[in-house]
Amino acid sequence: MTTPVIAIDGPAASGKSSVAKRVAGQLGWVYVNTGNMFRMITWAVLQAGIDAQDAAAITALEPSLRLSFEVCDGQMTARINDRLLTDAELNSPGVNAAVSLVAQIPTVRARLVSEQRALVTHGSLVMEGRDIGSVIFPDTPHKFYIDASEEVRARRRASQGLSDAVGLRDKLDSTRKNAPLVVPQGALLIDSSELTLDQVVSHVIAALRQQGIPS
Ligand code: C5P
């Protein structure tokens, strides 16, 4: 039997991380934030003094980066070069500005495709990102796309005190050639603009029940 995976995709600040975390907690499955993996690599690129536009230098750096993943009590911990990054490092203005450029680079995506697929060895997954239902696990029957208006998303980021041009990131993420942000085929689309977190989670749990996943 294949390990079940719930794929949750959507644009920046749509609320998908909060939803994915809650669903994983409720089911006792492992929560995986793939955006943080792109952020870790971006952090390492910036630490190495490489410009995010310099695809050749990033491609040359990529094989030297060590990524490791551990699961303890349903919580996944990801390290880069044995270093656990803080939320402040992962969400710094520099990383926010560069991550969508780094995420376009084919070797970076290829590396993370294989790392993300391999995570099923840790158990049933709730994985969130941009291409989970379209590219990473296209065969999973459990696909969700969480959206919200750009205005609501910009407000959510600002209320977190973060400087993040979500509109620009979405444009880069949706228009790139390799694994762009799309609504995956078969995904249940939920617009969270006017919904509370509890309401979105209830929608997702109800759909999963219909798909045979008990909670
Ligand atoms: O989810 P988060 O906003 O933290 O993702 C940061 C960036 O990582 C996205 O804007 C996108 O460029 C990239 N990303 C991606 N594919 C994923 C997850 C994130 O390209 N599956």
Boltz pocket constraint, residues with backbone or C-beta under 6 A from the ligand:
constraints:
  - pocket:
      binder: B
      contacts: [[A, 12], [A, 13], [A, 34], [A, 35], [A, 36], [A, 38], [A, 39], [A, 99], [A, 100], [A, 101], [A, 103], [A, 128], [A, 129], [A, 130], [A, 131], [A, 132], [A, 169], [A, 170], [A, 173], [A, 179]]
      max_distance: 6.0
